[in-house]
């Protein structure tokens, strides 16, 4: 006899990027000796003032369970009311809260894939049914919008998860189209993960708190480089926010995370400057990888897919050189790794490692970079245009 729910036993785990400390110990590597290109985090670090804010926190006090000061600051930043915001322990926690608050056993949930695996896992653990709408590698992973519209009409899902810019492809679904879908499909709750939106300057957000079936998730761990403290928030109609607040654990956001978030919000110039530098570094990096014969999939963000032929073997060869990339097999893409650009001098180390693996093993994308999608170094992508500009 087991007391564990069947959904828990039959739902497989989700693999993520970032350092695996058990793996590093097995390889006799110290974390400081590994350059992490697998995590889509701002490599320039958090804005000035964050460290001082952390040092000022009284660790003997419980945090504000409502995160009131941070919610007020975020509300002012987005031009909404604090009642339209709830703060979480990263977007990952908010995804679980969405499933707990809104997904019932048997509910159909539409997910645009390939994408972050926790959407489907959270849905399945609640007994929901996942409907996938998959983008094609042959079309450069451009979002399958017509197919999604058909499924929204035919399946009438209770929820629809959309990651934009998408992880791992870096593709974008226009915010105005999402709002149109939400207006047309009142029976569906659209959950829009905009964790990476700040890496694409000028990209419109889908935030619309007056709409009762549209919830936007935002992360502060990626763009503000706060992954170590975990911080995210959701913006939406007051009824949706209240639903999330009712199921969240007490004191789910630490005092350290709240202090870091407040200090980070004051560092907008740092964010703009580093995102601009990161965009330049990404363009140089993609050109160098393509010159080595590794096809790079166009992406609106600083992270992108690279076709290497056999992702698990390629990742294993790189980590022995102190370079970590994201094996995309868990996304259903065993021929691709995901790379998040870092500082220019660090990117050069990645290029050297790619070249060395190619020379030692003969591994590469094994196809022309232009077979199936345009070069990532195409000027249209350098100028910040997205998938719709190359259709």
C-alpha positions as CSV (number, residue, x, y, z in Angstrom):
1,X,0.0,0.0,0.0
2,X,1.2,3.5,-0.8
3,X,-0.2,6.8,0.3
4,X,1.4,8.7,-2.6
5,X,-1.0,9.9,-5.2
6,X,-0.8,8.1,-8.6
7,X,0.0,11.4,-10.4
8,X,3.1,11.8,-8.2
9,X,4.4,8.3,-9.1
10,X,3.7,8.6,-12.8
11,X,4.9,12.1,-13.5
12,X,8.5,12.1,-14.5
13,X,10.9,14.7,-13.0
14,X,12.0,17.8,-15.0
15,X,15.7,18.4,-15.7
16,X,17.0,21.9,-15.5
17,X,20.2,23.8,-16.4
18,X,22.7,25.4,-14.0
19,X,25.4,23.7,-11.9
20,X,24.7,20.2,-10.6
21,X,26.9,20.1,-7.5
22,X,26.8,16.3,-7.2
23,X,28.0,16.0,-10.8
24,X,30.8,18.5,-10.2
25,X,31.9,16.5,-7.2
26,X,31.9,13.3,-9.2
27,X,34.1,15.0,-11.9
28,X,36.3,16.5,-9.2
29,X,35.5,20.0,-10.3
30,X,34.9,23.1,-8.1
31,X,31.9,25.3,-9.0
32,X,34.3,28.3,-9.4
33,X,36.2,26.4,-12.1
34,X,33.1,26.0,-14.3
35,X,31.8,28.7,-16.7
36,X,28.0,28.3,-16.7
37,X,26.5,29.0,-20.1
38,X,23.5,26.8,-19.3
39,X,21.6,29.3,-17.0
40,X,20.0,32.3,-18.7
41,X,21.1,34.7,-16.1
42,X,22.6,38.2,-16.5
43,X,26.4,37.5,-16.3
44,X,27.2,41.1,-15.2
45,X,25.7,40.5,-11.8
46,X,23.0,42.4,-9.8
47,X,22.7,46.2,-9.8
48,X,24.7,48.2,-7.3
49,X,23.1,48.4,-3.9
50,X,21.9,44.9,-3.8
51,X,24.7,43.6,-1.7
52,X,24.4,46.4,0.9
53,X,20.7,45.8,1.1
54,X,21.3,42.1,1.8
55,X,23.8,42.9,4.6
56,X,21.3,45.2,6.2
57,X,18.6,42.5,6.7
58,X,17.9,41.4,10.2
59,X,18.0,37.7,9.9
60,X,16.2,37.2,13.3
61,X,13.0,38.8,12.0
62,X,10.3,37.0,10.0
63,X,9.9,38.5,6.5
64,X,6.8,40.5,5.7
65,X,4.4,37.7,4.6
66,X,2.6,40.1,2.2
67,X,5.9,41.6,0.8
68,X,4.0,44.9,0.9
69,X,7.0,47.3,0.2
70,X,8.2,45.2,-2.7
71,X,4.7,44.8,-4.2
72,X,4.2,48.6,-3.9
73,X,7.4,49.2,-5.7
74,X,6.6,46.7,-8.4
75,X,3.1,48.1,-8.8
76,X,4.6,51.6,-9.3
77,X,7.1,50.2,-11.8
78,X,4.3,48.6,-13.9
79,X,1.7,51.2,-13.4
80,X,-0.8,48.9,-11.7
81,X,-2.3,48.6,-8.2
82,X,-0.6,46.4,-5.5
83,X,-3.8,44.3,-5.5
84,X,-2.8,43.2,-9.0
85,X,0.5,41.7,-7.8
86,X,1.6,38.6,-5.8
87,X,5.3,37.8,-5.1
88,X,6.8,34.3,-5.2
89,X,9.9,32.3,-4.6
90,X,10.9,32.6,-8.2
91,X,8.6,32.0,-11.3
92,X,9.0,28.3,-10.6
93,X,6.9,28.6,-7.4
94,X,4.3,30.7,-9.1
95,X,3.8,28.0,-11.8
96,X,3.1,25.5,-9.0
97,X,0.7,27.9,-7.3
98,X,-1.1,28.5,-10.7
99,X,-1.6,24.7,-11.0
100,X,-2.7,24.4,-7.4
101,X,-5.2,27.3,-7.6
102,X,-6.6,26.8,-11.1
103,X,-6.1,23.3,-12.4
104,X,-8.7,20.6,-11.6
105,X,-8.5,16.9,-12.3
106,X,-9.3,16.2,-15.9
107,X,-8.8,19.8,-17.1
108,X,-7.2,20.3,-20.5
109,X,-4.2,22.6,-20.6
110,X,-2.7,23.9,-23.8
111,X,1.1,24.4,-23.8
112,X,3.2,25.9,-26.6
113,X,6.2,23.7,-26.9
114,X,9.1,23.0,-26.8
115,X,9.3,25.0,-23.6
116,X,10.0,25.0,-19.8
117,X,9.1,21.6,-18.4
118,X,7.5,22.6,-15.1
119,X,4.3,23.8,-16.8
120,X,3.4,20.3,-17.9
121,X,4.7,18.7,-14.7
122,X,2.7,20.9,-12.4
123,X,-0.5,20.3,-14.5
124,X,0.0,16.5,-14.5
125,X,0.6,16.4,-10.8
126,X,-2.8,18.1,-10.4
127,X,-4.4,15.5,-12.6
128,X,-4.7,17.8,-15.6
129,X,-4.4,16.7,-19.3
130,X,-1.6,18.4,-21.3
131,X,-2.2,19.3,-24.9
132,X,1.0,20.3,-26.7
133,X,1.3,22.6,-29.7
134,X,4.8,22.1,-31.0
135,X,7.0,24.4,-33.0
136,X,9.0,22.8,-35.8
137,X,12.8,22.9,-36.0
138,X,12.5,23.1,-39.7
139,X,10.8,26.4,-39.4
140,X,13.3,27.8,-36.9
141,X,10.9,27.0,-34.0
142,X,8.6,29.9,-35.0
143,X,5.6,29.7,-32.8
144,X,2.8,27.6,-34.4
145,X,0.2,30.4,-34.0
146,X,-2.5,29.0,-36.5
147,X,-2.3,25.6,-34.9
148,X,-2.6,27.2,-31.4
149,X,-5.7,29.1,-32.5
150,X,-7.3,25.9,-33.8
151,X,-6.6,24.1,-30.5
152,X,-7.9,27.0,-28.4
153,X,-11.2,26.8,-30.4
154,X,-11.5,23.1,-30.6
155,X,-10.2,21.9,-27.2
156,X,-11.4,24.9,-25.2
157,X,-8.6,24.3,-22.6
158,X,-9.0,25.6,-19.1
159,X,-5.5,27.1,-19.1
160,X,-2.9,28.0,-21.8
161,X,0.7,28.4,-20.9
162,X,2.8,30.7,-23.2
163,X,6.5,31.4,-22.5
164,X,7.5,34.6,-24.4
165,X,10.4,35.0,-25.0
166,X,10.4,31.2,-25.0
167,X,12.8,29.0,-23.1
168,X,14.7,27.4,-24.8
169,X,14.1,28.8,-28.3
170,X,14.2,32.5,-27.6
171,X,11.1,33.0,-29.8
172,X,8.4,35.6,-29.2
173,X,4.6,35.5,-29.3
174,X,3.3,39.1,-29.8
175,X,1.6,40.5,-26.7
176,X,-1.2,42.0,-28.7
177,X,-2.0,38.6,-30.2
178,X,-2.1,37.0,-26.7
179,X,-4.5,39.7,-25.6
180,X,-6.7,39.1,-28.7
181,X,-6.8,35.3,-27.8
182,X,-7.7,36.2,-24.2
183,X,-10.6,38.4,-25.4
184,X,-11.8,35.7,-27.8
185,X,-11.4,32.7,-25.4
186,X,-13.1,33.9,-22.2
187,X,-13.2,30.2,-21.0
188,X,-9.4,29.9,-21.0
189,X,-7.0,31.4,-18.5
190,X,-3.8,32.5,-20.3
191,X,-0.7,32.2,-18.2
192,X,2.1,34.2,-19.9
193,X,5.7,33.6,-18.6
194,X,7.7,36.8,-19.4
195,X,10.7,35.8,-17.3
196,X,13.1,36.8,-20.1
197,X,11.3,39.9,-21.5
198,X,13.9,42.4,-20.1
199,X,16.6,40.8,-22.3
200,X,14.7,42.1,-25.3
201,X,14.6,45.9,-25.1
202,X,11.4,47.4,-26.2
203,X,9.4,44.2,-26.3
204,X,5.8,44.9,-25.3
205,X,4.4,43.1,-22.3
206,X,1.1,41.2,-22.2
207,X,0.2,42.7,-18.8
208,X,-3.4,43.7,-18.7
209,X,-4.8,43.6,-15.1
210,X,-8.3,44.5,-16.2
211,X,-8.6,41.3,-18.2
212,X,-10.0,38.5,-15.9
213,X,-8.3,35.6,-17.8
214,X,-4.8,36.8,-18.3
215,X,-2.0,36.3,-15.8
216,X,1.6,37.4,-16.5
217,X,4.6,35.8,-14.6
218,X,7.8,37.8,-14.2
219,X,11.2,36.8,-12.8
220,X,13.8,39.0,-11.1
221,X,16.3,36.1,-10.9
222,X,17.5,36.3,-14.5
223,X,17.7,39.9,-15.6
224,X,18.7,41.3,-12.2
225,X,21.0,38.3,-11.5
226,X,19.2,37.3,-8.3
227,X,19.1,33.5,-8.9
228,X,20.7,32.8,-5.5
229,X,17.8,34.4,-3.6
230,X,14.9,33.3,-5.9
231,X,12.4,36.0,-6.7
232,X,9.4,36.4,-9.1
233,X,6.0,37.9,-9.2
234,X,2.6,37.6,-11.0
235,X,0.6,40.4,-12.4
236,X,-3.1,40.1,-13.2
237,X,-6.7,40.7,-12.3
238,X,-7.3,41.0,-8.6
239,X,-9.4,37.8,-8.5
240,X,-6.5,35.8,-10.1
241,X,-4.0,37.3,-7.7
242,X,-6.2,36.5,-4.7
243,X,-6.5,32.9,-5.9
244,X,-2.7,32.6,-5.9
245,X,-2.3,34.3,-2.5
246,X,-4.8,31.9,-1.0
247,X,-2.7,28.8,-1.8
248,X,0.8,30.2,-1.3
249,X,2.8,29.1,1.8
250,X,3.2,31.6,4.6
251,X,6.4,33.6,4.4
252,X,7.2,32.2,0.9
253,X,9.5,35.1,0.0
254,X,12.4,35.6,2.4
255,X,13.5,38.9,3.8
256,X,16.7,38.7,1.8
257,X,14.8,38.2,-1.4
258,X,12.5,41.1,-0.7
259,X,15.4,43.4,0.2
260,X,17.3,42.4,-2.9
261,X,14.2,43.0,-5.1
262,X,13.7,46.5,-3.8
263,X,17.4,47.4,-4.3
264,X,17.4,45.8,-7.8
265,X,14.4,47.8,-9.0
266,X,16.4,51.0,-8.3
267,X,19.1,49.8,-10.7
268,X,17.4,50.3,-14.0
269,X,20.4,51.9,-15.6
270,X,22.6,49.0,-14.7
271,X,20.0,46.7,-16.3
272,X,19.7,48.6,-19.5
273,X,23.5,48.9,-19.9
274,X,24.2,45.2,-19.2
275,X,21.4,44.0,-21.5
276,X,22.9,46.2,-24.3
277,X,26.4,44.8,-23.7
278,X,25.0,41.3,-23.6
279,X,23.2,41.7,-26.9
280,X,26.5,42.8,-28.5
281,X,28.3,39.8,-27.0
282,X,25.7,37.4,-28.2
283,X,25.9,38.6,-31.8
284,X,29.7,38.1,-31.8
285,X,29.4,34.7,-30.2
286,X,26.8,33.4,-32.7
287,X,29.0,34.5,-35.6
288,X,32.0,32.7,-34.2
289,X,30.0,29.5,-33.6
290,X,28.5,29.5,-37.1
291,X,32.0,30.1,-38.5
292,X,33.0,26.8,-36.8
293,X,30.2,25.0,-38.5
294,X,27.7,24.9,-35.7
295,X,24.2,26.0,-36.8
296,X,22.7,28.6,-34.5
297,X,18.9,29.0,-34.3
298,X,17.8,32.7,-34.5
299,X,16.7,34.0,-31.1
300,X,15.4,37.3,-29.8
301,X,17.2,36.8,-26.5
302,X,20.8,36.4,-25.3
303,X,20.3,32.6,-25.2
304,X,19.9,30.4,-28.2
305,X,19.9,26.9,-29.5
306,X,23.0,25.4,-31.2
307,X,22.8,22.2,-33.3
308,X,25.7,19.9,-32.2
309,X,24.5,16.5,-33.4
310,X,24.4,14.6,-30.1
311,X,23.7,17.0,-27.1
312,X,24.5,14.6,-24.2
313,X,27.9,13.7,-25.5
314,X,28.7,17.2,-26.5
315,X,27.8,18.6,-23.1
316,X,29.8,15.9,-21.4
317,X,32.9,16.8,-23.5
318,X,32.5,20.5,-22.7
319,X,32.1,20.2,-18.9
320,X,35.4,18.4,-18.7
321,X,36.9,21.6,-20.0
322,X,35.1,23.7,-17.4
323,X,32.3,24.8,-19.8
324,X,28.7,24.0,-19.0
325,X,25.9,24.2,-21.6
326,X,22.3,23.1,-21.5
327,X,21.6,19.7,-23.0
328,X,18.2,20.1,-24.6
329,X,17.3,16.4,-24.7
330,X,14.8,17.1,-21.9
331,X,13.1,19.6,-24.2
332,X,12.8,16.8,-26.8
333,X,15.7,18.3,-28.8
334,X,18.6,15.7,-28.4
335,X,20.6,17.3,-31.3
336,X,20.7,20.8,-29.6
337,X,22.3,22.5,-26.7
338,X,21.3,25.9,-25.4
339,X,23.9,28.6,-24.8
340,X,23.4,31.8,-22.9
341,X,25.9,34.4,-23.9
342,X,28.2,35.8,-21.2
343,X,30.9,38.5,-21.1
344,X,33.0,38.7,-24.3
345,X,36.1,37.3,-22.7
346,X,34.1,34.4,-21.3
347,X,32.5,33.7,-24.7
348,X,35.9,33.3,-26.2
349,X,36.6,30.5,-23.8
350,X,33.3,28.8,-25.0
351,X,34.4,29.2,-28.7
352,X,37.8,27.6,-27.9
353,X,36.1,24.7,-26.1
354,X,33.6,24.2,-29.0
355,X,36.5,24.1,-31.5
356,X,38.5,21.7,-29.3
357,X,35.5,19.3,-29.1
358,X,35.0,19.5,-32.8
359,X,38.6,18.7,-33.5
360,X,38.8,15.8,-30.9
361,X,35.5,14.2,-31.8
362,X,34.4,15.5,-35.1
363,X,31.1,16.5,-33.6
364,X,29.2,19.5,-35.1
365,X,25.7,20.3,-36.3
366,X,26.4,18.2,-39.4
367,X,24.2,20.5,-41.6
368,X,24.3,23.8,-43.3
369,X,23.3,26.7,-41.0
370,X,20.8,27.8,-43.6
371,X,19.0,24.5,-43.9
372,X,15.8,25.0,-42.1
373,X,16.4,28.5,-40.5
374,X,18.3,31.6,-41.4
375,X,21.6,32.5,-39.9
376,X,21.4,33.9,-36.4
377,X,23.9,36.5,-37.4
378,X,21.4,37.8,-40.0
379,X,21.2,41.6,-39.6
380,X,17.5,41.5,-39.0
381,X,18.2,39.6,-35.7
382,X,21.1,41.9,-34.9
383,X,18.7,44.8,-35.0
384,X,16.3,43.2,-32.5
385,X,13.6,42.0,-34.9
386,X,11.8,38.7,-34.2
387,X,10.4,35.6,-35.9
388,X,7.6,37.5,-37.7
389,X,10.2,39.6,-39.6
390,X,11.6,36.5,-41.4
391,X,8.4,34.6,-42.3
